[in-house]
Amino acid sequence: AKAAPVKAAPAKAGAAKAAPATAAKAKAGSKRSAKAAGADVLDIDVRVTKDGQLVASHDDVVKAGPTQRSISRSTLAELRTLDLGDGWAGPRKNFPLRGKAVRVPTVPEVLAAFPKSLISMEFKVTGGERSMCSLLRSTKRTGDVYLSSAGDAAIDTFGPLCPEVTTTVTDAMVPIMRAARQSGAAWCSPVPIGQPPLSNGSTFRLTKSSVEWNHAHGLAVFTWTADSEASLRFVATLGVDGVYTARPDLAKRILNRA
């Protein structure tokens, strides 16, 4: 089958996997700020509590001042005893969120807070796939989220359970794609979105030609992470479809001029 080429469109600014590591970054309020700053896509990482609840957090260990808990080893009720704002000093070192009841948000709460937003979700662990499918179906959100996973296990389980939900390129697909590109062999992407990293930490690795190859083979390209003006200006030259960033305001200004 021939892949449908991706049509060029203004790149989306996603807010962002690599946002500054504040204690309260997963709170719905931070996502509202991102939307107000121009983010087209909200991004959350998904973990599972000891009692099987889906929560939005990048890390397994969450901290509230000197107190910390492991999400995987705690019930949701136990996690909710933590006020995540207690330990965050803020840019002025005045602890602006102390006493503000900043709790670890559940995935249902995120969906309810942003009923009309496109949301990117990444499974950080296995075990929540069936619950996630049920949640997205019951909330009628199967059409405005897309999912990936750290490692392929979670997404390999989720995909067959919820085939109507968009998933992204898996680790197992990457060498197949590279081989097809190098050999010129025919290849058709089975998923619509790829999320390649922008750099290897010190140098940019994504190229315009690789983006064009992805587009020709049916893949939109959402890259991560670009926060500085220089990196966002570079992203604007690549023709990507989206970028994860902690600066959606700056990203929108730069990408809209590209």
N, C-alpha and C positions, 0 to 999 in steps of 0.2 A: 504494500500500500504506500502511496505517496503521502508524505507529511504535508499538511497545510502550512504554508509559510506564515510566520507571525507578522502582522501588519504593524508598521511603526506608529507609535502614539506617544504623547507626552509621558515621560517616565514617572512612576509613582514613588512617593517618598514614604517609606515605612518606618515606624518608630518602634524601637530598634532593639535588636538583640544586645548590642553592646552599649546600651545607655550607661551613663556613669553609675557606679555601684553604690547607690544610696540605699539606706535601709528600707525606704518606702517606695522604691521604684516600681514595685508591682501593684501599688495601690491604684484603684480606679482613678483617683484624682490626677495621678501622673499621666494616665492615658488621656484624660480630658484635656490636660495641658498640651499633650502632643497633637491632639485633634485641632485644638485652637491654633496651634503653631503651623498647621497645614498638612499634617500627616494624612495620607490617603489610606494607609493600611496600618492596623495596630498589630503588634507582635507579642505573643506571650509564650512562655515555656510551661509545660504541663508536668506536674508530678502527682503522685498518688499517696494519700495518707494511709496510716495503719488501718483505718476503718474504711478504706476504699473510696474516699472522696477526692475528686479532681480539684487541684488547686493550681494557681498561677504563680510559679516561682522558678527562677533559673537554678538556684542552689538547693541542695537537700537540707542544709543547715541554715536556719533563719535565726537572726540575732535581735535581741531587744536589750541594749546596754550590755551588762555582763551576763545576761541570761540567754541561752540558746537552746534550740530544739531541732532534732532531725525530723523532717516531714515524714519520711518513710517509717519512722519508729514512734510517731505520735498520732493520736486521733485528732480530728478537726477541732473538737472541743478543747483539747490541750493546746493546740496551736493558737487558738483564739484567745488564750490567756496572755499572749505576748502583745505588747504595744510596740510595733516596729519603729515608731518614731522616737522612742526613748533614747536610742543610741546614736542617732544621726545628728551630727553637729551642724550641718548645713554650711554654705559658703561663708557665712559670717560668724560661724562658731557660736551661734546663739540657740541651738536646738529648737528650731521653729516648729517642729512637729511633736515635740514632747507633750504628752497628755492629750493628743488628738485622736486617740483610739485608731491607730493605723494597724489594721489586721491583715493577715495573709488572705488574699481574695480567692474565692472559689471560681472555677471556670463558669458555672451558671451565673454567678454575680457579674462577671465580666461580660457575658453575652447579654444579660439584662440591662447593663449600664450602657451598652453600645448596640442597640437593636438594628441599626442601619449601617453598621461599619463592616468593611471587609477585614477579617481577622486571620492572621497567620498564627498557627499553633505548632509547636514542636514538642513531641513526646520526649521527655528526658529519661523516662523509665518505661518498662513494660508493666502490664497489669490493669491499665485503665482503658483499653481499647473498646471493649464491649460497652462500658459505661459511657464513653464518649460518643459512640454511635447512637445509643439510645437518647442521650442528651440532645444531640444535634437534630435528630428526627423529631423529638417531642417539642423542641423549641422552633422547629421549622427553619433551622439555620444551615441545612446541608448545602445550600447554594452560595453562601457568602463567607465561607471559611476555606482555608486550605491547610493541609497537615503534612508535616515531615516528622522525622524522628532521629535522635542521636543514635547512630547504628540503625540497622534495618529491621531489627526484630519487631518493634512495636508497629511500624507502618506495614510490614508484611502481614501482620495479624489483622490490623485495622482495615486494610484495603478490601479484602474479600467480605468482611462483615458489613462494610458501608461503601459499596462501589459507587454510589452517587456523589460521594464527597471527593473533591479534588485532592490528590496527593502530589508530591514533588519527586524529583529525581532521587533515587536511592544510591547508597554507596556501591551496590552491586552493579548498577547501570554505568557508572563512570568509566571503568576500563573498556566496556563495550563501545561506549561513545568515542573514546580516544582511538580505539582500533579502527572504527568506521571512518573517523576523520582522517587518520593517517593513510588508510588504504584507499579511500574514496569509495568504499562499499556502500551499497544502499542501506539506509537505516531510517526507521520511522519511530519517533518518540512515543512511548505508550502513556506518557503523562504530559501535561501542558506547561509545567513550570520547572526550571532549573534554578538552583541557588548557589552558584559558585562563589567562593571567597574572592574578594577584590585583590588581596595581597597575601604574601606568605609571611607577613610580619615586618619585613624590611623593604621589599620591593613589590611594585604592582605586578600581578601575574595575569590578570584578565586582559584580553586584547580585543580590539574591534573585530578582527577576523574571526575569533572564536565566537563572539556574540553573533556575527552574521551567519556562521555555520549553524549555530543553535537555532536561529530564526528560520533558516532554510529547511530545518528538519523538525519544525513544529514546536519549538521550545521558546517560551518567554524566559527572559533572564532577569532574575532579581538578585543583585549582588549585595554582599555585606563585607565589611562595615565601613562607611565613609563619614567622618565627622568634621574633618577640617575643610577649609575652603579649597585648599589645593587638591585634596583627594576628591572632593565633589566636582571640581572643575574637570578633573581627569575622567571621572565617571560620565560626565556630560558629553565627552567626546566618543564614548564607546557605543552609544545607541542602545543601552540596556533599557529594560522595561520597568525596572524598579530598583531602589537602593534602600537598604536598611541603614538608618542613621539616628543619632541622638540629637540631630539638628534639623528637624523637618522644615523649620522656617527658612534656614539658609539653603537647604537642598531645593526647596520649591523655587526660590529666587533664581538659583543657578540653572536648574533643569528647565525651567520655563523659558529661559533665554537661549537655551541650546538649539 
